[in-house]
Amino acid sequence: MIHFEDDGKIIGIKPKEKYIQKLIDTKGYSAIASSKKISSEEMLMRYSLRDCSEKQYAILKSQLNGGVIRVHSDSAMLGRFFTAFIASVLRTEIMLACQEMRYDTNKILREVNRARIVLMPNGKYQSIFDHPQKIQNLFKYFGVSHESFISFAEELNLKGNKIQSSQYHILSSPIDASQPGATPRRKPGRPKGSKNKVTLEKESTKALEQNESNRGPGRPKGSLNKKTLAKMGLNTQPIVKHSRPGRPKGSKNKTTLEREAKEAQHLRRKPGRPKDSKNTPKMI
């Protein structure tokens, strides 16, 4: 029974118990129990979220190909779940954008798949971007334009032969040492079969001595001559040049030296009798 005031506002509601009891008898009722101390309103709000979760799982299985795992190892399963979780987050963001623009999410997603980068027969990547205005508006909502796809294709083409010939690229995952076939982490210390520094130095010295004893005549291969060492400032010993046959340039022969010595002895003397010489006696 409903009571009204004079201005038409509802001031109270009294349910019809017989009508409610009849509905319960025909359809039954459900009850919710919780281990936490929460109010009935909060419990009802949380239970209403179950519908959203079920829809997300349905989308994950049908549209995002998460119904079958197709992997066996634990690390591969975790990677599969992680990838599916990221895909569901992206799909939810697209759904919220479509709701804001009042677009049909499933229809928009089918149209979006037409935007892609295709590997052409000539080995070059080319962007395909032929969409109606609604899809362009969705891309604009997330800050994506046709120029973005063109730059992606150019980036792939610049890599040349380094990129694999496929439209799909798999990221390398870290090795899990707990999985079979993984390279185990070695223990502390020198690896088995390796040699210490002393042994390596002995073997290196022995190899050098053996090479010196077995080498043929001439300078060892890869060594530098004295002139090159002097230019590089690595040679501390003076370079002794061997003179060519014959007298050095500018020197005098023996005959010239003897003549010059005699001329030096008979230099023009000063006026007067030479010192210690005797005068000539006069004839009477």
C-alpha positions as CSV (number, residue, x, y, z in Angstrom):
1,M,0.0,0.0,0.0
2,I,1.4,3.4,-1.0
3,H,0.8,6.6,0.9
4,F,1.1,10.1,-0.7
5,E,1.4,13.6,0.7
6,D,-0.5,16.6,-0.5
7,D,2.3,17.6,-2.9
8,G,2.5,14.1,-4.5
9,K,5.7,12.9,-2.8
10,I,6.0,9.2,-1.7
11,I,6.4,9.0,2.1
12,G,6.2,5.2,2.6
13,I,5.7,1.8,0.9
14,K,4.0,-1.1,2.5
15,P,4.4,-4.3,0.4
16,K,1.6,-6.7,-0.2
17,E,2.7,-9.8,1.7
18,K,0.3,-12.2,0.1
19,Y,1.5,-11.3,-3.4
20,I,5.2,-11.6,-2.4
21,Q,4.5,-15.0,-0.7
22,K,2.8,-16.2,-3.9
23,L,5.9,-15.3,-6.0
24,I,8.2,-17.1,-3.5
25,D,6.0,-20.2,-3.6
26,T,6.0,-20.4,-7.4
27,K,9.7,-19.4,-8.2
28,G,11.5,-19.8,-4.9
29,Y,14.3,-17.6,-3.6
30,S,18.0,-17.5,-3.2
31,A,20.2,-16.7,-0.2
32,I,23.8,-15.5,0.0
33,A,26.1,-16.2,2.9
34,S,29.4,-14.6,3.6
35,S,32.3,-15.3,5.9
36,K,33.0,-11.6,6.3
37,K,31.0,-9.1,8.3
38,I,29.5,-7.0,5.5
39,S,26.1,-5.4,5.0
40,S,23.5,-6.9,2.8
41,E,23.8,-3.9,0.4
42,E,27.5,-4.4,-0.1
43,M,27.0,-8.1,-0.5
44,L,24.4,-7.5,-3.2
45,M,26.8,-5.0,-5.0
46,R,29.6,-7.6,-5.0
47,Y,27.3,-10.3,-6.3
48,S,26.2,-8.1,-9.1
49,L,29.8,-8.0,-10.3
50,R,29.6,-11.7,-11.0
51,D,27.8,-11.0,-14.3
52,C,30.7,-8.8,-15.4
53,S,33.2,-11.5,-14.6
54,E,31.2,-14.1,-16.5
55,K,31.0,-11.9,-19.5
56,Q,34.8,-11.3,-19.4
57,Y,35.5,-15.1,-19.3
58,A,33.1,-15.6,-22.2
59,I,34.9,-13.0,-24.2
60,L,38.3,-14.4,-23.2
61,K,37.3,-17.9,-24.4
62,S,35.4,-16.9,-27.6
63,Q,36.9,-13.7,-29.0
64,L,40.4,-13.8,-27.6
65,N,41.1,-17.5,-28.3
66,G,41.7,-18.3,-24.6
67,G,39.5,-21.4,-24.5
68,V,42.4,-23.8,-25.2
69,I,45.9,-23.3,-23.8
70,R,47.9,-25.6,-26.2
71,V,51.0,-25.5,-24.0
72,H,52.5,-27.9,-21.5
73,S,55.2,-26.4,-19.3
74,D,54.4,-24.2,-16.3
75,S,56.3,-21.2,-17.6
76,A,54.5,-21.5,-21.0
77,M,51.1,-21.6,-19.2
78,L,51.9,-18.5,-17.2
79,G,53.0,-16.7,-20.4
80,R,49.8,-17.7,-22.1
81,F,47.6,-16.5,-19.2
82,F,49.6,-13.2,-19.0
83,T,49.1,-12.6,-22.7
84,A,45.4,-13.4,-22.5
85,F,45.1,-11.0,-19.5
86,I,46.7,-8.1,-21.5
87,A,44.4,-8.9,-24.5
88,S,41.4,-8.7,-22.2
89,V,42.5,-5.4,-20.8
90,L,42.9,-3.9,-24.3
91,R,39.6,-5.3,-25.3
92,T,37.9,-3.7,-22.3
93,E,39.5,-0.3,-23.1
94,I,38.1,-0.6,-26.7
95,M,34.7,-1.6,-25.3
96,L,34.6,1.5,-23.0
97,A,35.6,3.8,-25.9
98,C,32.8,2.3,-28.0
99,Q,30.3,2.7,-25.3
100,E,31.3,6.4,-25.0
101,M,30.9,6.9,-28.7
102,R,27.8,4.7,-28.8
103,Y,29.3,2.1,-31.2
104,D,28.7,-1.6,-31.4
105,T,31.9,-3.1,-29.9
106,N,31.8,-6.5,-31.7
107,K,31.1,-4.8,-35.0
108,I,33.8,-2.3,-34.5
109,L,36.4,-5.0,-33.6
110,R,35.6,-6.9,-36.8
111,E,36.2,-3.7,-38.8
112,V,39.4,-2.8,-36.9
113,N,41.0,-6.1,-38.0
114,R,41.3,-4.7,-41.5
115,A,44.0,-2.3,-40.3
116,R,47.2,-4.2,-40.6
117,I,50.7,-4.3,-42.0
118,V,51.1,-6.9,-44.8
119,L,54.3,-8.4,-46.1
120,M,54.1,-7.9,-49.9
121,P,55.5,-10.3,-52.6
122,N,58.4,-7.9,-53.2
123,G,59.6,-8.4,-49.6
124,K,58.5,-5.0,-48.4
125,Y,55.9,-4.2,-45.7
126,Q,53.0,-2.0,-46.6
127,S,50.2,-0.6,-44.3
128,I,46.6,-1.3,-45.1
129,F,44.3,1.4,-43.8
130,D,40.9,1.6,-45.5
131,H,38.2,2.2,-42.9
132,P,35.0,4.1,-42.5
133,Q,34.7,7.2,-40.4
134,K,33.7,5.3,-37.3
135,I,36.9,3.3,-37.2
136,Q,39.0,6.4,-37.9
137,N,37.3,8.0,-34.9
138,L,38.1,5.1,-32.7
139,F,41.8,5.2,-33.8
140,K,41.8,9.0,-33.2
141,Y,40.4,8.3,-29.7
142,F,43.6,6.3,-28.9
143,G,45.9,8.7,-30.7
144,V,46.5,6.4,-33.7
145,S,46.5,7.7,-37.3
146,H,47.3,6.4,-40.8
147,E,50.7,8.0,-40.5
148,S,51.4,5.7,-37.5
149,F,50.8,2.6,-39.6
150,I,53.0,4.0,-42.4
151,S,55.9,4.7,-39.9
152,F,55.5,1.1,-38.5
153,A,55.9,-0.3,-42.0
154,E,58.9,1.9,-42.8
155,E,60.6,0.9,-39.6
156,L,60.2,-2.8,-40.6
157,N,61.5,-2.1,-44.1
158,L,64.6,-0.3,-42.7
159,K,65.6,-3.4,-40.7
160,G,66.1,-5.3,-44.0
161,N,67.2,-8.9,-43.8
162,K,67.4,-8.8,-40.0
163,I,63.6,-9.3,-39.7
164,Q,62.1,-12.7,-40.2
165,S,59.8,-13.3,-43.2
166,S,56.6,-13.4,-41.3
167,Q,53.8,-11.1,-40.2
168,Y,54.0,-12.4,-36.7
169,H,57.1,-12.1,-34.4
170,I,57.7,-14.0,-31.2
171,L,59.5,-12.3,-28.4
172,S,62.3,-14.3,-26.8
173,S,61.4,-15.4,-23.3
174,P,63.9,-15.9,-20.4
175,I,65.1,-19.4,-19.8
176,D,63.6,-21.1,-16.8
177,A,66.3,-23.2,-15.2
178,S,63.7,-25.4,-13.5
179,Q,62.3,-26.6,-16.9
180,P,63.8,-29.6,-18.7
181,G,66.3,-28.8,-21.3
182,A,67.3,-25.4,-19.8
183,T,71.0,-24.6,-19.2
184,P,71.6,-25.1,-15.5
185,R,73.4,-22.3,-13.6
186,R,77.0,-23.4,-12.8
187,K,78.3,-23.4,-9.2
188,P,80.9,-20.9,-7.9
189,G,84.5,-21.6,-9.0
190,R,86.3,-22.2,-12.2
191,P,84.3,-24.2,-14.8
192,K,85.2,-27.9,-15.2
193,G,88.1,-28.5,-17.6
194,S,89.3,-24.9,-17.6
195,K,92.9,-24.0,-16.7
196,N,94.1,-21.5,-14.1
197,K,96.3,-18.4,-14.9
198,V,99.6,-20.1,-14.0
199,T,99.0,-23.0,-16.4
200,L,97.9,-20.6,-19.1
201,E,101.0,-18.5,-18.7
202,K,103.3,-21.5,-18.8
203,E,101.7,-22.8,-21.9
204,S,101.9,-19.4,-23.6
205,T,105.7,-19.1,-22.7
206,K,106.3,-22.6,-24.0
207,A,104.5,-21.9,-27.2
208,L,106.6,-18.7,-27.8
209,E,109.9,-20.6,-27.2
210,Q,108.8,-23.3,-29.6
211,N,107.9,-20.8,-32.2
212,E,111.3,-19.0,-31.8
213,S,113.2,-22.3,-32.2
214,N,111.2,-23.4,-35.2
215,R,111.1,-20.2,-37.1
216,G,113.1,-19.8,-40.3
217,P,115.7,-17.1,-41.2
218,G,114.7,-13.5,-41.1
219,R,112.6,-11.3,-38.9
220,P,109.7,-13.1,-37.1
221,K,106.3,-12.8,-38.7
222,G,104.4,-9.8,-37.5
223,S,107.5,-8.1,-35.9
224,L,108.6,-4.6,-36.8
225,N,112.0,-3.5,-38.1
226,K,114.3,-1.1,-36.2
227,K,113.3,1.9,-38.3
228,T,109.6,1.4,-37.6
229,L,110.3,0.9,-33.9
230,A,112.3,4.1,-33.8
231,K,109.4,6.1,-35.4
232,M,107.0,4.6,-32.9
233,G,109.4,5.4,-30.0
234,L,109.6,1.8,-29.0
235,N,113.3,1.2,-29.9
236,T,115.7,2.4,-27.2
237,Q,118.9,1.2,-28.9
238,P,120.5,3.6,-31.4
239,I,120.4,2.6,-35.1
240,V,123.9,1.9,-36.5
241,K,123.9,2.6,-40.2
242,H,126.4,0.5,-42.2
243,S,128.6,2.8,-44.5
244,R,128.7,2.1,-48.1
245,P,132.0,1.0,-49.9
246,G,134.4,3.9,-50.5
247,R,135.5,7.0,-48.7
248,P,132.8,8.9,-46.8
249,K,131.5,12.0,-48.6
250,G,133.5,15.1,-47.9
251,S,136.5,13.3,-46.5
252,K,140.1,13.7,-48.0
253,N,142.5,11.0,-49.3
254,K,146.0,10.4,-47.8
255,T,147.8,12.4,-50.5
256,T,145.8,15.5,-49.8
257,L,146.3,15.1,-46.1
258,E,150.1,14.8,-46.5
259,R,150.4,17.7,-48.8
260,E,148.3,19.9,-46.5
261,A,150.6,18.9,-43.6
262,K,153.7,19.9,-45.5
263,E,152.2,23.2,-46.4
264,A,151.4,23.8,-42.9
265,Q,155.0,23.3,-41.9
266,H,156.3,25.7,-44.5
267,L,154.1,28.6,-43.8
268,R,155.4,32.0,-44.7
269,R,157.6,33.2,-41.8
270,K,157.7,36.6,-40.3
271,P,160.6,39.1,-41.1
272,G,163.9,38.2,-39.5
273,R,166.0,35.1,-38.9
274,P,164.1,32.1,-37.7
275,K,164.4,31.4,-34.1
276,D,167.5,29.3,-33.1
277,S,169.0,29.6,-36.6
278,K,172.6,30.8,-37.2
279,N,173.6,33.7,-39.3
280,T,175.8,33.4,-42.4
281,P,179.5,34.3,-41.7
282,K,180.9,37.2,-43.8
283,M,183.8,36.5,-46.2
284,I,187.0,38.6,-45.5
